[in-house]
Amino acid sequence: MEIKKHKKEAILIVVILAISFILLIANQIIFSKPAGYLEITVDGKVVETLDLSHDTEVLVNGYQGGTNRIVIQGGKVHVSDATCPDKICIHQGTIEHTGESIVCLPNRMIAQIIGN
């Protein structure tokens, strides 16, 4: 009885690992498109579309006068400064792949990388 239990557990672990591997490969295929642009929206409206191949810095005016300073450098994007109280958008770090985004809820700003 004990051997059957261990055999079933081993099979379950192998199945879970196989499904995880398949999902990882699918994720890599879906997001393998080269990153091309950064789309910045405030309160659901696109306010700026920036090319990731050009280093730049832009100040985004958010909801109710809040601001976010977005920096593009070497094809990577981060928020260097924000007027929101919690600064989570700054702590989200750097993004560089298609589909990644930085969100600032108090300023209602979303910076999302989109492919070509």
GROMACS elastic network, one bead per residue, 0.5 to 0.9 nm:
[ bonds ]
;  ai    aj funct       b0    kb
    1     4     6  0.53912   500
    1     5     6  0.64943   500
    2     5     6  0.52060   500
    2     6     6  0.64843   500
    2     7     6  0.87430   500
    3     6     6  0.52254   500
    3     7     6  0.61237   500
    3     8     6  0.86813   500
    4     8     6  0.61669   500
    4     9     6  0.86047   500
    5     8     6  0.52638   500
    5     9     6  0.62846   500
    5    10     6  0.87084   500
    6     9     6  0.50371   500
    6    10     6  0.61262   500
    6    11     6  0.86127   500
    7    10     6  0.51253   500
    7    11     6  0.62245   500
    7    12     6  0.86250   500
    8    11     6  0.51038   500
    8    12     6  0.61456   500
    8    13     6  0.86672   500
    9    12     6  0.50340   500
    9    13     6  0.62124   500
    9    14     6  0.86663   500
   10    13     6  0.51076   500
   10    14     6  0.62166   500
   10    15     6  0.86426   500
   11    14     6  0.51183   500
   11    15     6  0.61689   500
   11    16     6  0.86465   500
   12    15     6  0.51252   500
   12    16     6  0.61863   500
   12    17     6  0.86162   500
   13    16     6  0.51421   500
   13    17     6  0.61491   500
   13    18     6  0.85768   500
   14    17     6  0.51209   500
   14    18     6  0.61067   500
   14    19     6  0.86531   500
   15    18     6  0.50718   500
   15    19     6  0.61968   500
   15    20     6  0.85734   500
   16    19     6  0.51994   500
   16    20     6  0.61398   500
   16    21     6  0.86257   500
   17    20     6  0.50362   500
   17    21     6  0.61339   500
   17    22     6  0.86560   500
   18    21     6  0.51021   500
   18    22     6  0.62274   500
   18    23     6  0.86631   500
   19    22     6  0.51063   500
   19    23     6  0.61904   500
   19    24     6  0.85808   500
   20    23     6  0.51487   500
   20    24     6  0.61334   500
   20    25     6  0.87164   500
   21    24     6  0.50461   500
   21    25     6  0.62687   500
   21    26     6  0.86159   500
   22    25     6  0.52259   500
   22    26     6  0.61599   500
   22    27     6  0.85969   500
   23    26     6  0.50161   500
   23    27     6  0.60636   500
   23    28     6  0.86303   500
   24    27     6  0.51028   500
   24    28     6  0.63074   500
   24    29     6  0.87640   500
   25    28     6  0.50972   500
   25    29     6  0.62734   500
   25    30     6  0.86859   500
   26    29     6  0.51337   500
   26    30     6  0.61317   500
   26    31     6  0.86166   500
   27    30     6  0.52008   500
   27    31     6  0.61356   500
   27    32     6  0.82325   500
   28    31     6  0.54071   500
   28    32     6  0.56498   500
   29    32     6  0.51929   500
   29    33     6  0.80384   500
   30    33     6  0.73340   500
   31    34     6  0.81398   500
   31    97     6  0.72669   500
   31    98     6  0.57861   500
   31    99     6  0.68211   500
   31   115     6  0.88564   500
   32    35     6  0.85719   500
   32    97     6  0.80373   500
   32    98     6  0.74454   500
   33    36     6  0.88158   500
   33    97     6  0.83019   500
   33    98     6  0.66019   500
   33   114     6  0.89321   500
   33   115     6  0.59827   500
   33   116     6  0.76387   500
   34    97     6  0.73508   500
   34    98     6  0.67290   500
   34   114     6  0.86294   500
   34   115     6  0.57520   500
   34   116     6  0.68258   500
   35    38     6  0.84085   500
   35    52     6  0.74757   500
   35    75     6  0.81989   500
   35    96     6  0.70018   500
   35    97     6  0.56668   500
   35    99     6  0.85373   500
   35   113     6  0.64405   500
   35   114     6  0.59662   500
   35   116     6  0.65818   500
   36    50     6  0.86486   500
   36    51     6  0.62078   500
   36    52     6  0.57457   500
   36    53     6  0.74414   500
   36    75     6  0.85862   500
   36    98     6  0.79122   500
   36   113     6  0.72878   500
   36   114     6  0.61364   500
   37    49     6  0.65344   500
   37    50     6  0.54533   500
   37    52     6  0.53145   500
   37    53     6  0.82871   500
   37    98     6  0.87650   500
   37   112     6  0.83637   500
   37   113     6  0.57801   500
   37   114     6  0.53637   500
   37   115     6  0.64076   500
   37   116     6  0.70699   500
   38    48     6  0.80270   500
   38    49     6  0.55724   500
   38    50     6  0.50534   500
   38    51     6  0.64104   500
   38    52     6  0.65429   500
   38    72     6  0.89136   500
   38    77     6  0.82678   500
   38   111     6  0.64670   500
   38   112     6  0.56164   500
   38   114     6  0.61266   500
   38   115     6  0.88041   500
   39    46     6  0.69301   500
   39    47     6  0.79585   500
   39    48     6  0.60317   500
   39    50     6  0.65536   500
   39   110     6  0.79980   500
   39   111     6  0.57038   500
   39   112     6  0.53110   500
   39   113     6  0.62553   500
   39   114     6  0.69146   500
   40    45     6  0.83654   500
   40    46     6  0.58028   500
   40    47     6  0.58632   500
   40    48     6  0.51598   500
   40    49     6  0.62049   500
   40    50     6  0.82040   500
   40    60     6  0.83257   500
   40   109     6  0.70461   500
   40   110     6  0.56761   500
   40   112     6  0.64642   500
   40   113     6  0.88264   500
   41    44     6  0.56656   500
   41    45     6  0.50819   500
   41    47     6  0.54273   500
   41    48     6  0.70575   500
   41    49     6  0.89187   500
   41    62     6  0.89761   500
   41   108     6  0.80389   500
   41   109     6  0.56529   500
   41   110     6  0.52439   500
   41   111     6  0.65335   500
   41   112     6  0.83920   500
   42    45     6  0.53979   500
   42    46     6  0.65234   500
   42    47     6  0.65843   500
   42    60     6  0.83993   500
   42    61     6  0.79947   500
   42    62     6  0.58976   500
   42    63     6  0.70177   500
   42   107     6  0.75609   500
   42   108     6  0.54377   500
   42   110     6  0.65303   500
   42   111     6  0.89323   500
   43    46     6  0.85400   500
   43    62     6  0.77698   500
   43    63     6  0.68766   500
   43   107     6  0.81517   500
   43   108     6  0.51566   500
   43   109     6  0.65737   500
   43   110     6  0.85040   500
   44   108     6  0.79107   500
   44   109     6  0.81645   500
   44   110     6  0.83961   500
   46    49     6  0.76199   500
   47    60     6  0.82716   500
   48    60     6  0.85746   500
   50    53     6  0.88573   500
   50    54     6  0.82258   500
   50    56     6  0.86437   500
   50    72     6  0.87928   500
   51    54     6  0.59553   500
   51    55     6  0.85307   500
   51    72     6  0.88506   500
   51    75     6  0.86636   500
   52    55     6  0.70698   500
   52    56     6  0.86296   500
   52    72     6  0.65894   500
   52    73     6  0.79035   500
   52    74     6  0.77073   500
   52    76     6  0.72416   500
   52    77     6  0.81367   500
   52    96     6  0.88404   500
   52   113     6  0.86871   500
   53    72     6  0.85358   500
   53    73     6  0.83860   500
   53    74     6  0.70981   500
   53    75     6  0.56506   500
   54    72     6  0.73797   500
   54    73     6  0.75142   500
   54    74     6  0.77264   500
   54    75     6  0.75037   500
   55    71     6  0.76487   500
   55    72     6  0.50921   500
   55    74     6  0.64302   500
   55    75     6  0.74116   500
   55    76     6  0.89186   500
   56    70     6  0.83591   500
   56    71     6  0.59912   500
   56    72     6  0.51799   500
   56    73     6  0.67498   500
   57    69     6  0.70011   500
   57    70     6  0.56938   500
   57    72     6  0.61672   500
   57    73     6  0.84624   500
   58    68     6  0.82784   500
   58    69     6  0.57648   500
   58    70     6  0.53450   500
   58    71     6  0.65754   500
   58    72     6  0.85892   500
   59    67     6  0.66609   500
   59    68     6  0.57869   500
   59    70     6  0.63408   500
   59    71     6  0.88996   500
   60    66     6  0.84002   500
   60    67     6  0.54739   500
   60    68     6  0.51803   500
   60    69     6  0.62284   500
   60    70     6  0.73833   500
   60   109     6  0.82136   500
   61    64     6  0.85314   500
   61    65     6  0.62804   500
   61    66     6  0.60005   500
   61    68     6  0.67827   500
   61    69     6  0.89651   500
   61   107     6  0.81561   500
   61   109     6  0.87002   500
   62    65     6  0.58371   500
   62    67     6  0.52126   500
   62    68     6  0.71651   500
   62   106     6  0.84443   500
   62   108     6  0.62441   500
   62   109     6  0.61457   500
   63    66     6  0.56737   500
   63    67     6  0.80633   500
   63   106     6  0.73710   500
   63   108     6  0.58161   500
   63   109     6  0.77991   500
   64   107     6  0.73247   500
   65    83     6  0.89291   500
   65   107     6  0.79779   500
   66    82     6  0.75924   500
   66    83     6  0.56164   500
   66    84     6  0.67585   500
   66   106     6  0.78722   500
   66   107     6  0.54204   500
   66   108     6  0.89116   500
   67    81     6  0.81672   500
   67    82     6  0.56486   500
   67    83     6  0.55882   500
   67    84     6  0.77657   500
   67   107     6  0.69077   500
   67   109     6  0.89180   500
   68    79     6  0.67165   500
   68    80     6  0.77503   500
   68    81     6  0.58223   500
   68    83     6  0.67140   500
   68    84     6  0.83289   500
   68    89     6  0.86757   500
   68   104     6  0.83303   500
   68   107     6  0.79217   500
   68   109     6  0.80378   500
   69    78     6  0.85699   500
   69    79     6  0.56441   500
   69    80     6  0.56602   500
   69    81     6  0.50840   500
   69    82     6  0.62407   500
   70    77     6  0.70591   500
   70    78     6  0.58774   500
   70    80     6  0.61585   500
   70    81     6  0.75668   500
   70    82     6  0.89708   500
   70   111     6  0.85511   500
   71    76     6  0.81555   500
   71    77     6  0.56812   500
   71    78     6  0.55007   500
   71    79     6  0.61225   500
   71    80     6  0.66486   500
   72    75     6  0.63048   500
   72    76     6  0.55878   500
   72    78     6  0.68117   500
   72    79     6  0.89555   500
   73    76     6  0.53646   500
   73    77     6  0.65172   500
   73    78     6  0.85621   500
   74    77     6  0.83925   500
   75    95     6  0.88904   500
   75    96     6  0.64267   500
   76    94     6  0.63095   500
   76    95     6  0.57222   500
   76    97     6  0.84346   500
   77    93     6  0.83677   500
   77    94     6  0.54082   500
   77    95     6  0.52820   500
   77    96     6  0.63435   500
   77   102     6  0.88432   500
   77   111     6  0.87674   500
   77   113     6  0.87043   500
   78    89     6  0.84327   500
   78    90     6  0.71069   500
   78    92     6  0.80158   500
   78    93     6  0.59528   500
   78    95     6  0.65664   500
   78   102     6  0.77937   500
   79    82     6  0.73450   500
   79    89     6  0.64330   500
   79    90     6  0.50604   500
   79    91     6  0.83556   500
   79    92     6  0.83120   500
   79    93     6  0.75362   500
   79    94     6  0.79492   500
   79   102     6  0.79671   500
   80    89     6  0.88131   500
   80    90     6  0.60414   500
   81    87     6  0.80825   500
   81    89     6  0.86891   500
   81    90     6  0.66331   500
   82    85     6  0.83608   500
   82    87     6  0.64785   500
   82    89     6  0.76866   500
   82    90     6  0.72470   500
   82   104     6  0.86837   500
   82   107     6  0.87784   500
   83    86     6  0.88060   500
   83    87     6  0.76275   500
   83   106     6  0.89572   500
   83   107     6  0.81549   500
   84    87     6  0.57642   500
   84    88     6  0.83951   500
   84    89     6  0.86621   500
   84   104     6  0.77283   500
   84   105     6  0.84645   500
   84   106     6  0.59775   500
   84   107     6  0.66951   500
   85    88     6  0.86602   500
   85   106     6  0.80249   500
   86    89     6  0.83022   500
   86   106     6  0.87814   500
   87    90     6  0.54022   500
   87    91     6  0.65993   500
   87    92     6  0.89562   500
   87   104     6  0.80538   500
   88    92     6  0.61662   500
   88   103     6  0.81923   500
   88   104     6  0.70462   500
   88   105     6  0.88984   500
   89    92     6  0.52909   500
   89    93     6  0.76955   500
   89   102     6  0.61002   500
   89   103     6  0.58060   500
   89   104     6  0.52386   500
   89   105     6  0.84507   500
   90    93     6  0.61971   500
   90    94     6  0.88803   500
   90   102     6  0.85448   500
   90   104     6  0.87558   500
   91    94     6  0.88859   500
   92    95     6  0.85138   500
   92   102     6  0.66851   500
   92   103     6  0.83950   500
   93   102     6  0.83050   500
   94   102     6  0.85462   500
   95    98     6  0.88543   500
   95   100     6  0.61711   500
   95   101     6  0.68878   500
   95   102     6  0.76754   500
   95   112     6  0.88136   500
   95   113     6  0.79537   500
   96    99     6  0.89288   500
   96   100     6  0.71025   500
   96   101     6  0.89734   500
   96   113     6  0.71889   500
   97   100     6  0.58104   500
   97   101     6  0.89412   500
   97   113     6  0.66417   500
   97   114     6  0.82309   500
   97   115     6  0.85736   500
   98   101     6  0.86568   500
   98   112     6  0.79869   500
   98   113     6  0.50764   500
   98   114     6  0.51550   500
   98   115     6  0.56270   500
   99   112     6  0.65453   500
   99   113     6  0.55545   500
   99   114     6  0.60942   500
   99   115     6  0.80355   500
  100   111     6  0.85398   500
  100   112     6  0.58830   500
  100   113     6  0.57509   500
  100   114     6  0.82449   500
  101   110     6  0.68024   500
  101   111     6  0.54253   500
  101   113     6  0.62803   500
  102   109     6  0.82462   500
  102   110     6  0.58245   500
  102   111     6  0.51851   500
  102   112     6  0.65005   500
  103   107     6  0.89013   500
  103   108     6  0.76139   500
  103   109     6  0.59155   500
  103   111     6  0.64875   500
  103   112     6  0.84598   500
  104   107     6  0.56406   500
  104   108     6  0.57374   500
  104   109     6  0.51274   500
  104   110     6  0.63962   500
  104   111     6  0.87567   500
  105   109     6  0.65630   500
  105   110     6  0.82476   500
  106   109     6  0.79815   500
  107   110     6  0.89883   500
